[in-house]
Every structure is written in C-alpha cells, then in structure tokens.
Amino acid sequence: MNISVFASIVPKPEHVSDVEAELLKMVSASRQEPGNLRYDLYRISEGPASFHLFETYDGPAAMDAHRGSAHYQDYRAKVASWLVAPPEVKVLAALEAGG
C-alpha cells in the first residue's frame, strides 16, 4: 500500500535561501531512493516564505528508509536552527486515487 506524506517547512526570514538550497539537495537524493514514487517540492506563491513537500512511497519500509537515510538526517541536523518551528508532517491515507 502506497503511503503519502505532506510536510510543511517554515524557515526564518534570514534563512529562506539556505533552507531552499538544502531542500533541493534532498529532493534530488530522495528521488533516487528505492521505493520512492514521488518527491515534489513547492514554495508558497504569496505571503511569508514556506516550503511544502509531497512525497509518496511504495510502503512503510520505503518511508522508514527515507527517514533513516544519511541525506535526510544531514538535512534535518543542518536546518533545525533555521526554521521557525519543527516541520509539520502529515502521513496521508488515500480515500480515492486516480491512476
């Protein structure tokens, strides 16, 4: 069963470009992970900067492997002090999914 994740990241104003650069590195690495079906990064178009990730994995093991990966752990450690608050992460269960 596929698992989707929606994560919202709000950087401190002085670290917007730093966080964006680190997220772009993580996107590239995460898309190469076995079991990763989707890893898309968005930036809000109006208002204070915030970033949003939409991720889909082919199951719980792939999601857990992502969270344990070196690039994910490095990203979390690097940006922790650059964020307004910890990322808001929602694990989603599809009620209906198109193909």
PETA-V916947 format. One record per residue. N is the residue number from 0. OMEGA is omega as a letter, one per 20 degrees, with the letter a starting at -180 (none if undefined). Layout:
n:N omega:OMEGA
n:N omega:OMEGA
This chain:
n:0 omega:r
n:1 omega:r
n:2 omega:r
n:3 omega:a
n:4 omega:r
n:5 omega:a
n:6 omega:r
n:7 omega:a
n:8 omega:a
n:9 omega:r
n:10 omega:r
n:11 omega:a
n:12 omega:a
n:13 omega:a
n:14 omega:a
n:15 omega:a
n:16 omega:r
n:17 omega:a
n:18 omega:r
n:19 omega:r
n:20 omega:r
n:21 omega:r
n:22 omega:r
n:23 omega:r
n:24 omega:a
n:25 omega:r
n:26 omega:a
n:27 omega:a
n:28 omega:a
n:29 omega:r
n:30 omega:r
n:31 omega:a
n:32 omega:r
n:33 omega:r
n:34 omega:r
n:35 omega:a
n:36 omega:a
n:37 omega:r
n:38 omega:a
n:39 omega:a
n:40 omega:r
n:41 omega:r
n:42 omega:a
n:43 omega:a
n:44 omega:r
n:45 omega:r
n:46 omega:r
n:47 omega:a
n:48 omega:r
n:49 omega:a
n:50 omega:a
n:51 omega:r
n:52 omega:r
n:53 omega:a
n:54 omega:r
n:55 omega:a
n:56 omega:a
n:57 omega:r
n:58 omega:a
n:59 omega:a
n:60 omega:r
n:61 omega:r
n:62 omega:r
n:63 omega:r
n:64 omega:r
n:65 omega:a
n:66 omega:r
n:67 omega:a
n:68 omega:r
n:69 omega:a
n:70 omega:r
n:71 omega:r
n:72 omega:r
n:73 omega:r
n:74 omega:a
n:75 omega:a
n:76 omega:a
n:77 omega:a
n:78 omega:a
n:79 omega:a
n:80 omega:a
n:81 omega:a
n:82 omega:r
n:83 omega:a
n:84 omega:r
n:85 omega:r
n:86 omega:r
n:87 omega:a
n:88 omega:r
n:89 omega:r
n:90 omega:a
n:91 omega:r
n:92 omega:a
n:93 omega:r
n:94 omega:r
n:95 omega:r
n:96 omega:r
n:97 omega:a
n:98 omega:none
